[in-house]
Amino acid sequence: MKKEFWIEKWQNNQTGFHKDFTHPLLIDFIDQLALKKGDTIFVPLSGKSIDMLWLHNQGFNVIGVELSELAILQFFSENNLDYVKSTDGDFDVYHYQNITIYCGDLFDLTDRHTSHVKAVYDRAALIALPEELVVRYASKMIDIIPQDSKQLLITLEFVKTAGPEGPPFSTNDAKVKKLYESLSSIKMLQKVDIIAREDKFKAQGCNYVYERVYLIQH
């Protein structure tokens, strides 16, 4: 899966993964991250997620990273936010108050960019990546996220009989534990079958879609 895949998704408006509401699981489980106002939370592969705006409104500093400049520009325009643009090495950087979004490749980030991160919110990053990238992604996150940080991770597990392979890619519990086995702890907070409200997955032959929420200690 090349960078152009995601850029074309945004250009062609093929963004069914985007939600126009704050994810209920973020609201339900944000307290598990034990954050204080002013703490920094990192949102990888952030797209134009309004979860970033919700986090901003709770008083947190937000760092996102996104390949598609179009997605970033839509985030600011659709939420009527004025931004300031700057550069940082290979990244164009967009700022609005306590929101900073790096336009570029997550794999080009270093621990300098994430040195103040206290938590990670991963709703659709890990499950967006195929096998050949997801291992590299998890390793990168382990490298650049400070020790003692917490991560809220949301995954989906399913079996399709029709439709494209992904994204999203099915991610079971064993895979999560394998990817992050070097970290301090991995705790599953919730597992729910959400197939009843997922018509797209039903149409692709899925009998279940297990949505899991994890709290991971770096």
C-alpha positions as CSV (number, residue, x, y, z in Angstrom):
1,M,0.0,0.0,0.0
2,K,1.7,3.2,-1.2
3,K,1.2,6.8,-0.1
4,E,-0.7,7.6,-3.3
5,F,-3.5,5.1,-2.2
6,W,-4.5,7.4,0.7
7,I,-4.0,10.6,-1.2
8,E,-6.3,9.3,-4.0
9,K,-8.9,8.2,-1.4
10,W,-9.2,11.8,-0.3
11,Q,-9.1,13.2,-3.8
12,N,-11.9,10.8,-4.9
13,N,-14.0,11.4,-1.7
14,Q,-13.7,7.6,-0.9
15,T,-13.6,8.3,2.9
16,G,-16.2,6.0,4.4
17,F,-13.9,5.6,7.4
18,H,-14.4,9.3,8.3
19,K,-17.1,9.9,10.9
20,D,-19.0,13.2,11.2
21,F,-19.4,12.8,14.9
22,T,-17.1,12.3,17.9
23,H,-16.5,8.6,18.4
24,P,-18.6,7.4,21.4
25,L,-15.7,5.2,22.6
26,L,-13.4,8.2,22.9
27,I,-16.0,9.9,25.1
28,D,-16.6,6.8,27.1
29,F,-13.0,5.9,27.8
30,I,-11.0,9.2,27.7
31,D,-10.7,9.1,31.5
32,Q,-8.7,5.9,31.2
33,L,-5.8,8.0,29.8
34,A,-5.6,9.9,33.1
35,L,-4.9,13.2,31.4
36,K,-4.8,16.6,32.8
37,K,-5.8,19.8,30.9
38,G,-2.8,20.9,28.9
39,D,-1.5,17.4,28.3
40,T,-0.6,16.4,24.7
41,I,-2.4,13.6,22.9
42,F,-1.2,12.2,19.6
43,V,-3.7,11.2,16.9
44,P,-1.9,9.1,14.2
45,L,-3.2,9.1,10.6
46,S,-5.6,11.7,11.7
47,G,-7.4,12.5,8.5
48,K,-10.0,15.2,9.2
49,S,-11.3,13.5,12.4
50,I,-13.4,15.8,14.5
51,D,-12.2,13.7,17.4
52,M,-9.3,16.1,17.3
53,L,-11.6,19.1,17.8
54,W,-13.4,17.3,20.7
55,L,-10.0,16.7,22.4
56,H,-9.1,20.4,21.8
57,N,-12.4,21.4,23.5
58,Q,-11.6,19.3,26.5
59,G,-8.4,21.4,27.0
60,F,-5.8,19.0,25.6
61,N,-3.0,19.8,23.2
62,V,-3.5,17.7,20.0
63,I,-0.8,16.5,17.6
64,G,-2.0,14.8,14.4
65,V,-0.1,13.5,11.4
66,E,-1.8,13.0,8.0
67,L,-0.5,12.3,4.4
68,S,-3.3,14.1,2.6
69,E,-3.1,17.9,2.6
70,L,-6.7,17.9,1.3
71,A,-7.9,16.1,4.5
72,I,-6.1,18.7,6.7
73,L,-7.5,21.6,4.8
74,Q,-11.0,20.1,5.0
75,F,-10.6,19.7,8.7
76,F,-10.0,23.4,9.2
77,S,-12.5,24.6,6.6
78,E,-15.4,22.4,7.7
79,N,-14.9,23.4,11.4
80,N,-14.4,27.1,10.6
81,L,-10.9,27.2,12.1
82,D,-8.2,29.6,11.0
83,Y,-4.8,28.0,10.8
84,V,-1.2,29.2,10.5
85,K,1.0,27.1,8.2
86,S,4.8,26.6,8.7
87,T,7.4,24.0,7.8
88,D,9.4,21.5,9.8
89,G,11.8,19.5,7.7
90,D,9.8,17.4,5.3
91,F,6.5,18.4,6.9
92,D,4.2,21.2,6.3
93,V,2.7,22.0,9.7
94,Y,-0.8,23.4,10.4
95,H,-1.5,25.1,13.7
96,Y,-4.8,26.2,15.3
97,Q,-4.6,27.2,19.0
98,N,-3.6,23.8,20.7
99,I,-4.0,21.7,17.5
100,T,-1.0,20.9,15.4
101,I,-1.2,18.7,12.3
102,Y,1.9,17.5,10.5
103,C,1.3,16.9,6.8
104,G,3.5,14.1,5.7
105,D,4.5,10.5,6.4
106,L,4.1,9.2,10.0
107,F,7.3,7.2,9.5
108,D,9.3,10.4,9.1
109,L,8.3,11.6,12.6
110,T,10.9,11.4,15.3
111,D,10.8,11.4,19.1
112,R,11.5,15.2,18.8
113,H,8.0,15.6,17.4
114,T,6.4,13.5,20.1
115,S,8.5,14.3,23.1
116,H,5.6,16.0,25.0
117,V,3.0,13.3,24.2
118,K,1.2,11.9,27.2
119,A,-1.3,9.7,25.4
120,V,-2.2,8.3,22.0
121,Y,-5.6,7.9,20.5
122,D,-5.7,5.4,17.7
123,R,-9.1,4.9,16.3
124,A,-8.4,4.0,12.7
125,A,-4.6,4.0,12.2
126,L,-3.5,0.5,13.1
127,I,-6.5,-1.2,11.4
128,A,-6.0,0.9,8.3
129,L,-2.7,-0.8,7.5
130,P,-2.0,-4.1,5.8
131,E,0.3,-6.7,7.3
132,E,3.5,-5.5,5.7
133,L,3.0,-2.0,7.2
134,V,1.2,-2.7,10.5
135,V,4.3,-4.3,12.1
136,R,6.4,-1.3,11.0
137,Y,3.8,1.1,12.3
138,A,3.6,-0.5,15.8
139,S,7.4,-0.5,16.0
140,K,7.5,3.1,15.0
141,M,4.9,4.0,17.7
142,I,6.9,2.1,20.3
143,D,10.0,4.1,19.2
144,I,8.6,7.6,19.2
145,I,6.0,7.6,22.0
146,P,7.6,8.4,25.4
147,Q,7.7,5.8,28.1
148,D,4.9,6.0,30.7
149,S,2.4,7.3,28.0
150,K,-0.9,5.6,27.6
151,Q,-2.7,4.6,24.4
152,L,-6.4,4.2,23.7
153,L,-6.6,1.8,20.8
154,I,-9.8,0.8,18.9
155,T,-9.8,-2.3,16.6
156,L,-12.2,-4.3,14.5
157,E,-12.3,-8.0,13.9
158,F,-14.4,-9.6,11.2
159,V,-14.4,-12.2,8.4
160,K,-15.6,-11.1,4.9
161,T,-16.9,-13.3,2.1
162,A,-17.2,-10.4,-0.4
163,G,-15.8,-7.0,-1.1
164,P,-12.3,-5.6,-1.0
165,E,-9.8,-6.9,1.5
166,G,-9.4,-3.6,3.2
167,P,-8.9,-1.1,4.8
168,P,-10.0,-1.5,7.4
169,F,-8.1,-4.8,8.1
170,S,-9.4,-7.3,10.6
171,T,-7.3,-7.2,13.8
172,N,-7.8,-9.8,16.4
173,D,-6.8,-9.8,20.1
174,A,-3.8,-12.0,19.5
175,K,-2.4,-9.7,16.8
176,V,-2.7,-6.6,19.1
177,K,-0.8,-8.5,21.9
178,K,1.9,-9.6,19.5
179,L,2.4,-6.1,18.0
180,Y,2.7,-4.5,21.4
181,E,4.1,-7.3,23.5
182,S,7.2,-5.3,24.4
183,L,5.2,-2.6,26.2
184,S,4.3,-2.6,29.9
185,S,0.7,-3.7,29.7
186,I,-2.2,-4.3,27.3
187,K,-5.7,-4.3,28.8
188,M,-8.9,-4.9,26.8
189,L,-11.5,-2.5,28.2
190,Q,-14.4,-3.6,26.1
191,K,-15.5,-6.0,23.3
192,V,-18.8,-5.6,21.5
193,D,-20.3,-7.1,18.4
194,I,-21.5,-4.1,16.3
195,I,-22.7,-6.0,13.2
196,A,-26.3,-4.9,13.8
197,R,-25.4,-1.3,12.9
198,E,-22.8,-2.0,10.2
199,D,-24.7,-2.4,6.9
200,K,-21.5,-2.2,4.9
201,F,-20.0,-5.2,6.7
202,K,-23.3,-7.1,6.4
203,A,-23.2,-6.6,2.6
204,Q,-19.7,-8.0,2.5
205,G,-20.8,-11.2,4.2
206,C,-19.7,-10.5,7.7
207,N,-21.6,-12.4,10.5
208,Y,-19.9,-10.4,13.2
209,V,-17.8,-7.3,13.7
210,Y,-16.0,-7.3,17.1
211,E,-15.1,-3.8,18.2
212,R,-12.4,-3.8,20.9
213,V,-11.0,-1.0,23.0
214,Y,-7.6,-1.3,24.6
215,L,-5.6,0.6,27.1
216,I,-2.0,0.2,26.4
217,Q,0.8,1.4,28.7
218,H,4.0,2.4,27.0
